Amino acid sequence: MNLTSTTDGTRRIVTVNESRIDAAVALSFKELMRVETDEATGNVILNLEQVQFVDSSGLGAIVASMKMMGSSRTLALAGLTPTVEKVFRLTRMDSVFPMFTSMEDALADTSI
Amino acid sequence: MTHKNKNFSFQIGVVSGPLAAREALAEIFVALEPMSLDVEELGTIELVMAETLNNIVEHAYPAGSHPGRIEIFGESKADGLHFRVEDNGLTMPDGHAPIGIAADLDVDLMDLPEGGFGWFLIRDLAKDVAYERLGEKNVLNLRVAITRNEP
């Protein structure tokens, strides 16, 4: 599992450099997200542009990452492919996360 | 779209383990190539089968148990893609497949569920889901409805 991050003002942008967040990597994703989000204090935008598939384990790991950040910070999701978006929509988790089709849209949203 | 009307079948076998679902899904996609399915159909199949296989890896052959085989039989019929998935692992709780209720999200942040979505997704996306224990074997049948573009 490979994550990289950059800082944009108070926001941290974490990019998933993998095509899948599934059962095989969910645990390692969660651990790496803990490091990435602990190093920042503001909101986090998760760049999912390279991710083609998220299963329920991956979804659970993303939810866990948001919970680790606490209620005062937001975890926004950006660059979701239709298949990835579908998992969030079917489980209604799309109501829990701010979601953006593109990174551009996420970066342009000043509330994140 | 005539390919979609061809009935065909395939069989795939993998050994349970952390990468079993990925391995099986890759083989399923190769087997499905003649059907020329679109991205949405493939996404549905990938989700249904990933959740089915994850459940087997996690619950039928739990960590520490002897890694067993998972057999997948696929058949394209007029009403969609039929899958039969077999394993020799532990039986389902109470001998039934979980109902798969949608998680309650109207809760505090810290109470949001981090799991339990698998069976909900399977039952939401697949039709005719039927589980039976046959001797030492778990057999799960399901169908993914594929919309056909008749000429």
Contacts between the chains, C-beta under 8 A, distances in Angstrom:
chain1	res1	chain2	res2	distance
A	20	B	22	7.3
A	22	B	21	6.9
A	22	B	22	6.9
A	22	B	50	6.5
A	22	B	54	7.8
A	23	B	18	7.4
A	23	B	21	6.2
A	23	B	50	7.7
A	23	B	54	4.7
A	23	B	57	7.0
A	23	B	58	7.4
A	24	B	18	5.1
A	24	B	19	5.7
A	24	B	21	7.2
A	24	B	22	6.0
A	53	B	43	7.9
A	53	B	46	6.1
A	53	B	50	7.5
A	55	B	21	7.9
A	55	B	47	6.8
A	55	B	50	4.5
A	55	B	51	6.4
A	55	B	54	6.4
A	55	B	118	8.0
A	56	B	51	5.9
A	56	B	54	7.2
A	56	B	115	7.0
A	56	B	116	8.0
A	56	B	117	3.8
A	56	B	118	4.5
A	56	B	121	6.1
A	57	B	54	6.3
A	57	B	115	7.6
A	59	B	117	6.0
A	60	B	113	7.6
A	60	B	114	4.0
A	60	B	115	4.8
A	60	B	117	7.1
A	61	B	114	7.5
A	63	B	112	5.5
A	63	B	113	7.2
A	63	B	114	5.0
A	64	B	114	4.9
A	66	B	109	7.3
A	66	B	112	7.7
A	67	B	109	6.1
A	67	B	110	5.8
A	67	B	112	6.5
A	67	B	114	7.6
A	70	B	109	7.9
A	71	B	109	4.9
A	71	B	110	7.8
A	82	B	39	6.6
A	82	B	40	6.6
A	82	B	43	6.7
A	83	B	39	7.0
A	83	B	40	7.7
A	83	B	42	7.9
A	83	B	43	3.5
A	83	B	46	7.0
A	83	B	47	7.5
A	86	B	43	6.1
A	86	B	44	7.9
A	86	B	47	7.3
A	87	B	47	6.6
A	87	B	121	7.3
A	90	B	120	7.8
A	90	B	121	6.2
A	90	B	124	5.7
A	90	B	125	7.4
A	91	B	102	7.5
A	91	B	103	6.7
A	91	B	117	5.1
A	91	B	120	6.9
A	91	B	121	7.1
A	92	B	102	7.0
A	92	B	103	7.8
A	92	B	105	5.6
A	93	B	105	7.2
A	95	B	105	6.4
A	96	B	105	6.1
A	96	B	112	6.5
